[in-house]
């Protein structure tokens, strides 16, 4: 049985985990507190399940779940923490935060709770993604001193096929490369849908290899997009993906203004890459896309791109006849380096 250390010198410094390193850490030692933050429900849920299982195997037989949605919930949490577990059993206190910013009362309550050295209570805190300011809160720093923090990030589009292949191995499913590429395309940005489809396809395929045709017949288009994916695809010059994301945003009812913002930001980043020395900062999350923009920027006509963006903006505001989404599709294609239909004004700007 794993023993739960109250304080280990090895963990005095910040311990940040990943989904891959969590199982090894749980096998080594069960810490007093775990924080799992992020907006990817499948990966966050699986990480929480792993902590619960390790705690159960270590003798934590009770589980209390507290949903923090209003100020009064902090008082209930503090009162529950002060009560001894029923029959002296060891317990997991699971705290689910509706917001990554719990406020003054929440910060104080969590800091106090984390500071209590109770060997019979394990804290499991589930939170939305923490931004830079939220990461510096007192309760987060207190947790890092004696516990572990796992930040859950979405799987990048370029790594989704590899992620699906790893899932197939776990399910004992043999899949052709074309099948996984098609599945990645139809479920991009929606890992939960991808996992559910793989589970279903495992049952349907049986011992046979999963083919692209089987995926095409079984899987609906469950892709989920956001405007940041649009900007990344346009910046990277991936016209097919940029247009697919743009169409997905339109179908999901995303405000046209947000889509245009993503495209104009990509255009500005490409311009900055042209004006700079061509080096890509290592901290840039869209570093790979920006590296492609550095190569492509000298061939782009930025006056024409700016005029295209202006036309789309005027269409959104009803000041110019036309379909803003169609205009943005042309803008995305042009940012990617493709030639698109251009009215006379755009031709003049490009010359």
ABEGO torsion letter per residue (X at the ends): XBBBBABBAAAABBBBBBAAAAAAAAAABBBABBBBBEABAAAAAAAAAAAAAAAAAAGBABBBBBBBABAAAAAAAAAAAABBBBGGBBBBBBBBBABABAEAAAAAAAAAAAABBBAABBBBBBBBBBBAAAAABAAAAAAAAABBBBBBBBBBAAAAAAAAAAAAAAAGBBBBAAAAAAAAAAABGBAAAAAAAAAAAAAAAEABBBBAAAAAAABBBABBBBAAAAAAAAAAGBAAAAAAAAAAAAAAGBBAAAAAAAAAAAAAAAAAAAABAGBBBAABAAAAAAAAAAAAAAABBAAAAAAAAAAAAAAAAGABBEBAAAAAAAAAAAAAGBBBBBBAAAAAAAX
